[in-house]
Amino acid sequence: MSTSVQTDRATIDEAKIASLRAELPAVQAQRYLNTGTNGPLPRRAHDAIIAAATREFQAGRIGGNTWEEIGATQDRARAALATLLGCAPEEIALTHNTTEGMNIALLGVDWQPGDEVITSSLEHPGGLYPVYLAHQRFGARIRMTRIGQPNGDPVAELRAALTGRTRAVVLSHVSWASGMVLPLRELADLVHDAGALFICDAAQGAGMVPAPVYELGVDAYACSGQKWLCGPDGTGALFVRRDRLGDIRQSAMGYASVQHGMSDYDGHFVPPSNASRYEAATLYPPSVAGLAAGLDWLAGDIGWDWVYARIAALGQYCYEQLAALPGVTVFTPREAMAGLVHFTVAGIAPADLTACLAARNLIIRHTPDPAYNRVSTGFYNTEAEIDELAAELGEITGGQ
C-alpha cells in the first residue's frame, strides 16, 4: 500500500472517529475505557428515549395506535439484532439483560436425574448462578472447569469434561475474567457430538467481535444492550435456534406467551412459533426505542466490520503499551483477544488501582477471579487515550 493511500485512510479514520465521538458525550467527559461494563449512550439513542418518553407523558400510554407502535419498535429492534447475529428476527427474544437470557435458556432445559452441565468457575455470575439454580432445583450435576483461564486450552479442557451425561455446556464467547475469545465453533462441535446444548453468555461478545451465531454453532446466545451495543440499561436479547425452541421450554408466562385463541381453561396452550414465546416480562418502550436507534447507528452510519476491526486494533495497541511498562503484567492471551485487556501492577491491589485511576478521570475496572484490572477498548477510543493510561500508570508506579 502506498504512503499516500495510508495517509488518506488514516485521515478518513481520524475524521470518522472525531465524528462518532461527537455522538457520545460521555467519552468527552472522561477517558472512558470500560465498555465491558457499560458503553456510552449515543446521542440518537438518548434522543429516541426522550422522544418516546415524552410522547408517553404528553399523550398517554394507551389509546390510538399505541400497541401497534410498540410492536413496530420491538420488531425493529429484533431485526437489527438479527442482522448483528446473522439469524432470523423470529429467533430473537427481547430481554432486559444477558442474565435474563441465561436464566431463560438454563431453566428451560428439561433436566432429568443424572444430567450434567459443564461450565467454568471463570464465568460471570449472570451465567454461572443460573447453573447453580439448575443444580439446586432440578438436581443437575455441575462439572466445573477453568475454561477461559490465560494460557489454557479451552478445547482440551472441554473435551476432558464431557461425558455421556452432559446435557448442556454453558460458556462465554469472550471471558469477562481474562479477555480470551473462546473458539466457539470448535467447542460447539464437541458439544453437539456429545448430544448436548451449547448455551453461550455473549455479554462481552455481541458488538465486540463478529457473532454470526450459525457459523459459531451456538444453540442459545444471550447478550446485553448496555455494553458493546451502547444501548440503555434494561435491554438485551436471547437468540435461540429455531430447531432448538422445543429444547428450551418456557419457564415464565405472560400475555404474549400463548398464541391467541390457542389455549383453554384446562391449562392447555400453544406457544408462539418463534422466540417471542420467552418474552414474559414487559419491556420499557422508550428503552427499546433507544436500543433500536443505537443499533441502526452502529450498523448503518459506522458499520460493524469497522467497529470490530477498530476494537481489535485498539486492544492490540493497549496490550503493547501496557506490556512495555515496568511492573505491569498483561494476562490476556494476545493470540485470542479483542478489546478486553487484563493486567496487574506489582504492589497495587486491582481495586485500589481502579480507584486511583478514577480519581484521575480515567475509567477502567477490576475483576475478582483472577484478581486483575481490565481495560475495555471501545470503537470510540483513541490511541492517545491509551497513551494517557500508560502515562498515568507510569506516574502511579513511579517507573519502578
Phi, psi and omega per residue, in radians:
M1 nan 2.322 -3.105
S2 -1.233 2.770 3.133
T3 -1.075 -0.662 -3.109
S4 -1.156 -0.681 3.121
V5 -1.166 -0.738 3.100
Q6 -1.053 -0.732 3.139
T7 -1.121 -0.763 3.130
D8 -1.070 -0.753 -3.118
R9 -1.137 -0.724 3.128
A10 -1.092 -0.707 3.128
T11 -1.119 -0.741 3.124
I12 -1.085 -0.793 -3.133
D13 -1.115 -0.718 3.123
E14 -1.086 -0.725 3.119
A15 -1.154 -0.693 3.141
K16 -1.153 -0.761 -3.139
I17 -1.115 -0.740 3.117
A18 -1.095 -0.684 -3.130
S19 -1.178 -0.788 -3.106
L20 -1.270 -0.539 3.078
R21 -1.138 -0.506 3.076
A22 -1.170 -0.386 3.095
E23 -1.479 -0.075 -3.046
L24 -2.225 1.380 -3.066
P25 -0.960 -0.551 -3.088
A26 -1.086 -0.536 -3.094
V27 -1.378 -0.189 3.054
Q28 -1.613 -0.352 -3.129
A29 -1.450 -0.413 -3.128
Q30 -2.712 2.832 3.064
R31 -1.428 1.833 -2.828
Y32 -1.781 1.706 -3.091
L33 -2.139 0.788 -3.080
N34 -2.519 0.784 3.080
T35 -1.069 -0.493 -3.135
G36 -1.081 -0.276 3.006
T37 -1.747 -0.973 3.080
N38 -2.606 2.224 3.048
G39 -1.401 2.790 3.074
P40 -1.235 2.536 -3.099
L41 -1.490 2.165 3.105
P42 -1.164 2.633 -3.136
R43 -0.999 -0.726 -3.081
R44 -1.248 -0.503 3.033
A45 -1.197 -0.762 3.074
H46 -1.020 -0.804 -3.124
D47 -1.100 -0.678 3.131
A48 -1.154 -0.683 3.101
I49 -1.104 -0.832 -3.117
I50 -1.115 -0.736 -3.126
A51 -1.111 -0.760 -3.134
A52 -1.188 -0.720 3.120
A53 -1.152 -0.622 3.120
T54 -1.169 -0.724 3.091
R55 -1.057 -0.757 3.108
E56 -1.068 -0.740 -3.097
F57 -1.167 -0.766 -3.030
Q58 -1.484 -0.685 -3.048
A59 -1.810 -0.166 -3.101
G60 1.605 2.910 -3.063
R61 -1.829 0.198 3.098
I62 -2.384 2.958 3.079
G63 1.511 2.878 3.099
G64 1.064 -2.350 -3.124
N65 -1.801 0.481 -3.033
T66 -0.938 -0.908 -3.065
W67 -1.147 -0.649 3.119
E68 -1.136 -0.695 3.141
E69 -1.178 -0.721 3.096
I70 -1.076 -0.785 3.124
G71 -1.082 -0.683 -3.140
A72 -1.162 -0.675 3.116
T73 -1.164 -0.712 3.094
Q74 -1.121 -0.708 3.099
D75 -1.086 -0.678 3.124
R76 -1.123 -0.729 3.120
A77 -1.145 -0.761 3.125
R78 -1.078 -0.721 -3.134
A79 -1.101 -0.731 3.125
A80 -1.148 -0.697 3.104
L81 -1.186 -0.657 3.103
A82 -1.118 -0.674 3.069
T83 -1.093 -0.754 3.124
L84 -1.043 -0.731 -3.004
L85 -1.704 -0.086 3.119
G86 1.192 0.752 3.137
C87 -2.385 -3.021 3.106
A88 -1.591 2.554 3.091
P89 -0.971 -0.514 -3.137
E90 -1.192 -0.217 3.123
E91 -1.691 0.138 -3.105
I92 -1.944 2.193 2.947
A93 -1.848 2.290 3.065
L94 -1.380 2.350 -3.117
T95 -2.285 -3.090 3.121
H96 -1.662 -0.293 3.121
N97 -3.110 3.124 3.100
T98 -1.092 -0.751 -3.080
T99 -1.002 -0.735 3.110
E100 -1.064 -0.752 3.124
G101 -1.110 -0.705 3.121
M102 -1.148 -0.677 3.080
N103 -1.104 -0.774 3.124
I104 -1.007 -0.825 -3.073
A105 -1.195 -0.823 -3.072
L106 -1.198 -0.771 -3.074
L107 -1.399 -0.176 3.093
G108 -1.477 -0.180 3.109
V109 -1.259 2.423 3.129
D110 -1.474 1.351 -3.063
W111 -1.127 2.354 3.109
Q112 -2.079 2.738 3.134
P113 -0.924 2.278 3.132
G114 1.592 -0.172 3.107
D115 -1.111 2.549 3.139
E116 -2.093 2.593 3.040
V117 -2.186 2.272 3.122
I118 -1.763 2.341 3.072
T119 -2.613 -2.914 -3.128
S120 -2.312 2.508 3.087
S121 -1.183 -0.195 3.101
L122 -1.553 -0.007 3.120
E123 -1.199 2.636 3.071
H124 -1.158 2.557 3.109
P125 -0.932 -0.485 3.120
G126 -1.103 -0.417 3.059
G127 -1.836 -0.540 -3.077
L128 -1.318 -0.741 -3.075
Y129 -1.162 -0.619 3.007
P130 -1.069 -0.530 3.040
V131 -1.117 -0.761 3.106
Y132 -1.053 -0.689 -3.129
L133 -1.159 -0.687 3.081
A134 -1.092 -0.604 3.085
H135 -1.180 -0.840 -3.058
Q136 -1.261 -0.662 -3.074
R137 -1.472 -0.664 -2.989
F138 -2.043 -0.063 3.107
G139 1.418 0.233 3.110
A140 -1.070 2.311 3.136
R141 -1.475 2.282 -3.105
I142 -1.645 2.208 2.982
R143 -1.883 1.864 -3.021
M144 -1.600 2.390 3.084
T145 -2.173 -3.060 2.998
R146 -2.101 0.579 3.116
I147 -1.035 2.294 -3.079
G148 1.875 -0.157 3.141
Q149 -1.217 2.545 3.110
P150 -0.988 2.427 3.110
N151 1.184 0.157 3.069
G152 -1.472 2.959 3.103
D153 -2.028 1.655 -3.060
P154 -1.005 -0.683 -3.093
V155 -1.161 -0.803 3.131
A156 -1.138 -0.684 3.139
E157 -1.131 -0.718 3.135
L158 -1.215 -0.739 -3.140
R159 -0.999 -0.690 -3.125
A160 -1.240 -0.443 -3.075
A161 -1.551 -0.426 -3.083
L162 -1.172 2.450 3.061
T163 -2.376 3.094 3.089
G164 -1.196 -0.175 -3.141
R165 -1.765 -0.003 -3.106
T166 -1.141 2.139 3.132
R167 -1.798 -0.555 -3.131
A168 -2.674 2.648 3.031
V169 -2.139 2.283 -3.073
V170 -2.117 1.903 -3.133
L171 -2.497 2.851 3.114
S172 -1.582 2.718 2.988
H173 -1.242 -0.840 3.063
V174 -2.207 2.214 -3.084
S175 -1.219 2.164 3.078
W176 -1.195 -0.364 -3.028
A177 -1.552 -0.406 -3.091
S178 -2.330 -0.273 -3.083
G179 1.478 -0.012 -3.140
M180 -1.177 2.299 2.987
V181 -1.529 1.990 -3.066
L182 -1.329 2.563 3.117
P183 -1.376 1.387 -2.964
L184 -1.048 -0.677 -3.101
R185 -1.075 -0.787 3.124
E186 -1.131 -0.710 3.117
L187 -1.147 -0.753 -3.121
A188 -1.073 -0.680 3.130
D189 -1.093 -0.713 3.091
L190 -1.111 -0.773 -3.122
V191 -1.051 -0.824 -3.076
H192 -1.252 -0.559 3.053
D193 -1.093 -0.499 3.114
A194 -1.507 -0.023 3.125
G195 1.323 0.446 -3.078
A196 -1.927 2.950 3.056
L197 -1.579 2.499 3.062
F198 -1.929 1.916 -3.113
I199 -1.882 2.114 -2.965
C200 -2.022 2.283 3.008
D201 -1.507 1.959 -3.056
A202 -1.907 0.408 -3.136
A203 -0.994 -0.661 3.130
Q204 -1.805 0.224 -3.138
G205 -1.902 -1.028 -3.061
A206 -1.059 2.071 3.140
G207 1.699 -0.276 3.078
M208 -1.797 -0.661 3.112
V209 -2.273 2.729 3.089
P210 -0.977 2.431 -3.062
A211 -2.388 1.033 3.062
P212 -1.309 1.715 -2.891
V213 -1.050 -0.567 3.133
Y214 -1.270 -0.624 3.069
E215 -1.218 -0.611 3.125
L216 -1.255 -0.457 3.088
G217 1.490 0.206 -3.117
V218 -1.348 2.673 3.091
D219 -1.665 -0.612 3.083
A220 -2.434 2.434 -3.007
Y221 -2.483 1.885 -3.040
A222 -1.843 2.329 -3.115
C223 -2.435 2.867 3.111
S224 -1.862 2.645 3.096
G225 -1.484 -0.438 -2.939
Q226 -1.528 -0.035 -3.115
K227 -1.704 -1.851 -3.046
W228 -1.246 -0.277 3.083
L229 -1.517 -0.085 3.059
C230 0.971 0.616 3.101
G231 -1.690 3.141 3.138
P232 -1.322 2.814 3.019
D233 -1.068 2.733 3.117
G234 1.349 0.399 3.091
T235 -2.285 2.632 3.118
G236 3.135 -3.043 -3.108
A237 -2.698 2.685 3.016
L238 -2.243 2.094 2.983
F239 -1.572 2.296 2.983
V240 -2.266 2.167 3.111
R241 -0.951 2.417 -3.100
R242 -0.949 -0.673 -3.108
D243 -1.424 0.044 3.087
R244 -1.945 0.036 -3.129
L245 -1.018 -0.611 3.132
G246 -1.301 -0.294 -3.130
D247 -1.573 -0.250 3.108
I248 -2.091 1.731 -3.028
R249 -1.393 2.836 3.072
Q250 -1.279 2.285 3.109
S251 -1.898 -0.196 3.086
A252 -2.465 2.589 -3.056
M253 -2.186 2.505 3.079
G254 -2.510 -2.992 -3.046
Y255 -0.990 -0.674 -3.054
A256 -1.670 0.199 -3.064
S257 -1.466 -0.103 -3.074
V258 -2.265 2.431 3.046
Q259 -1.115 2.334 -3.120
H260 -0.978 2.231 3.118
G261 1.401 0.087 -3.079
M262 -2.005 0.815 3.063
S263 -2.601 2.848 3.070
D264 -2.444 2.994 -3.046
Y265 -1.397 0.055 3.007
D266 -1.581 0.043 3.085
G267 1.670 0.091 3.109
H268 -1.519 2.430 3.123
F269 -2.672 2.822 3.061
V270 -2.092 2.118 -3.137
P271 -1.308 2.844 3.019
P272 -0.995 2.733 -3.087
S273 -1.435 0.073 -3.106
N274 -2.247 -3.094 -3.040
A275 -1.249 -0.163 3.087
S276 -1.101 -0.233 3.094
R277 -1.016 -0.397 -3.094
Y278 -1.547 -0.070 -3.069
E279 -1.513 1.360 -3.066
A280 -1.540 -0.405 -3.080
A281 -1.857 2.504 -3.121
T282 -1.186 2.369 3.041
L283 -1.675 2.526 3.141
Y284 -1.280 1.981 -3.033
P285 -0.937 -0.755 3.110
P286 -1.066 -0.583 3.110
S287 -1.169 -0.712 3.109
V288 -1.117 -0.680 3.089
A289 -1.085 -0.713 3.112
G290 -1.144 -0.723 3.114
L291 -1.089 -0.805 -3.124
A292 -1.083 -0.728 -3.137
A293 -1.136 -0.730 3.134
G294 -1.153 -0.715 3.121
L295 -1.138 -0.677 3.086
D296 -1.077 -0.684 3.113
W297 -1.131 -0.818 -3.120
L298 -1.100 -0.756 -3.087
A299 -1.341 -0.727 -3.002
G300 -1.564 -0.855 -3.059
D301 -1.458 -0.588 -3.086
I302 -1.777 -0.924 -3.128
G303 1.742 2.178 -3.068
W304 -1.116 -0.654 -3.131
D305 -1.065 -0.725 3.118
W306 -1.161 -0.726 3.120
V307 -0.998 -0.868 -3.104
Y308 -1.097 -0.769 -3.111
A309 -1.148 -0.693 -3.126
R310 -1.152 -0.788 3.138
I311 -1.065 -0.806 -3.112
A312 -1.116 -0.724 -3.137
A313 -1.122 -0.736 3.116
L314 -1.180 -0.618 3.083
G315 -1.070 -0.767 3.116
Q316 -1.141 -0.701 3.121
Y317 -1.112 -0.744 3.118
C318 -1.096 -0.753 3.099
Y319 -0.963 -0.849 -3.099
E320 -1.071 -0.800 -3.082
Q321 -1.163 -0.712 -3.120
L322 -1.283 -0.713 -3.114
A323 -1.105 -0.402 -3.124
A324 -1.437 -0.151 -3.077
L325 -1.483 2.363 3.064
P326 -1.076 2.384 3.090
G327 1.455 -0.077 -3.138
V328 -1.818 2.285 3.072
T329 -2.068 2.184 3.109
V330 -1.725 2.298 -3.035
F331 -1.873 -0.408 -3.126
T332 -1.055 2.268 3.140
P333 -1.169 2.035 -2.999
R334 -1.100 -0.535 -3.113
E335 -1.394 -0.111 -3.128
A336 -2.461 1.052 -3.097
M337 -2.454 2.930 3.055
A338 -2.380 -1.667 -3.040
G339 -1.883 -0.040 3.106
L340 -1.728 2.283 3.138
V341 -2.235 2.012 -3.097
H342 -1.813 2.361 -3.063
F343 -2.695 2.929 2.980
T344 -2.327 2.768 3.036
V345 -2.047 2.183 -3.072
A346 -0.960 2.267 3.047
G347 1.458 0.006 -3.128
I348 -2.202 2.131 3.100
A349 -1.110 2.437 -3.108
P350 -0.917 -0.737 -3.135
A351 -1.113 -0.658 3.124
D352 -1.170 -0.669 3.135
L353 -1.179 -0.714 3.090
T354 -1.004 -0.798 -3.133
A355 -1.143 -0.705 -3.130
C356 -1.108 -0.755 3.130
L357 -1.209 -0.629 3.102
A358 -1.064 -0.659 3.107
A359 -1.131 -0.359 3.102
R360 -1.737 0.273 3.083
N361 1.135 0.645 3.107
L362 -2.265 2.016 -2.938
I363 -1.787 1.953 2.945
I364 -2.214 -2.785 3.037
R365 -2.629 3.084 3.038
H366 -2.188 2.701 -3.142
T367 -2.100 2.659 -2.964
P368 -1.476 -0.596 -3.011
D369 -2.552 1.815 -0.067
P370 -1.213 2.841 -3.116
A371 -1.384 1.716 -3.119
Y372 -2.249 2.894 2.795
N373 -1.662 2.705 -3.070
R374 -2.416 2.257 2.999
V375 -1.798 2.390 3.016
S376 -1.985 1.961 3.132
T377 -1.528 1.924 3.107
G378 -1.534 2.806 -3.127
F379 -1.055 -0.366 -3.080
Y380 -1.535 -0.170 -3.099
N381 -1.281 2.919 3.119
T382 -2.173 2.764 3.052
E383 -1.065 -0.580 3.139
A384 -1.081 -0.648 3.119
E385 -1.152 -0.644 3.099
I386 -1.217 -0.659 3.047
D387 -1.061 -0.689 3.129
E388 -1.166 -0.671 3.056
L389 -1.046 -0.822 3.130
A390 -1.063 -0.708 3.129
A391 -1.148 -0.719 3.105
E392 -1.094 -0.753 3.115
L393 -1.104 -0.664 3.090
G394 -1.085 -0.701 3.112
E395 -1.185 -0.747 -3.104
I396 -1.101 -0.709 -3.108
T397 -1.470 -0.188 -3.122
G398 1.200 0.384 3.128
G399 1.416 -0.293 -3.129
Q400 0.590 nan nan
